[in-house]
Amino acid sequence: MFGCKHKFGEVKNGYQYCEKCGKAIVVSCSHKWETEDILQRDNAINDFVGLVYILKCSKCGEIKKINIS
């Protein structure tokens, strides 16, 4: 029996589906990071130590933080 020559359509919820047979493949996100929040880090005597950026991907919703000293 011959296999399907997949024709994948648009991405839905991180998956791309073949229009012919329905096979799903995971599609990794090409993140578009947006700043969600900026927090100031300090030590016990309130000296400035750095910033923490909270970033969120506007495409998939993944969240990450970046510490800047």
C-alpha positions as CSV (number, residue, x, y, z in Angstrom):
1,M,0.0,0.0,0.0
2,F,1.2,3.5,-0.8
3,G,1.7,6.1,1.9
4,C,0.1,9.5,1.9
5,K,1.9,12.4,0.3
6,H,1.1,14.7,3.1
7,K,-0.2,18.2,2.5
8,F,0.0,20.0,5.8
9,G,-2.3,23.0,6.4
10,E,-2.3,25.8,8.9
11,V,-0.9,25.5,12.5
12,K,-3.6,24.9,15.2
13,N,-2.7,24.7,18.9
14,G,1.0,23.9,18.1
15,Y,0.1,21.1,15.6
16,Q,-0.1,21.0,11.8
17,Y,-2.5,18.5,10.2
18,C,-2.4,16.8,6.8
19,E,-5.4,17.8,4.8
20,K,-5.6,14.4,3.2
21,C,-5.1,11.8,6.0
22,G,-5.3,13.9,9.2
23,K,-1.8,13.0,10.4
24,A,-0.6,15.6,13.0
25,I,2.9,16.9,13.5
26,V,4.2,19.1,16.3
27,V,5.3,22.5,15.1
28,S,7.8,24.4,17.2
29,C,7.0,28.0,17.9
30,S,9.2,30.8,16.5
31,H,8.7,32.8,19.6
32,K,7.7,36.5,19.6
33,W,8.7,37.6,23.1
34,E,6.9,40.5,24.8
35,T,7.8,42.0,28.2
36,E,5.2,40.9,30.7
37,D,6.8,42.4,33.8
38,I,10.0,43.9,35.1
39,L,11.0,43.3,38.7
40,Q,13.9,44.9,40.6
41,R,16.1,42.5,42.6
42,D,17.8,43.8,45.7
43,N,19.6,42.4,48.7
44,A,18.8,42.6,52.4
45,I,20.1,46.2,52.7
46,N,18.1,47.4,49.7
47,D,21.1,47.9,47.4
48,F,20.3,47.5,43.7
49,V,21.5,44.1,42.5
50,G,19.7,43.8,39.1
51,L,16.5,43.4,37.1
52,V,14.3,40.3,36.3
53,Y,12.5,40.5,33.0
54,I,9.4,38.3,32.7
55,L,8.8,37.6,29.0
56,K,5.8,35.9,27.4
57,C,5.5,34.6,23.8
58,S,2.5,36.2,22.1
59,K,2.1,33.1,19.9
60,C,2.2,30.1,22.2
61,G,2.1,31.6,25.7
62,E,5.4,30.2,27.0
63,I,6.9,32.3,29.8
64,K,10.6,32.8,30.6
65,K,12.6,35.1,32.9
66,I,15.9,36.8,32.2
67,N,18.1,38.0,35.1
68,I,20.2,41.1,34.4
69,S,22.8,42.1,37.0
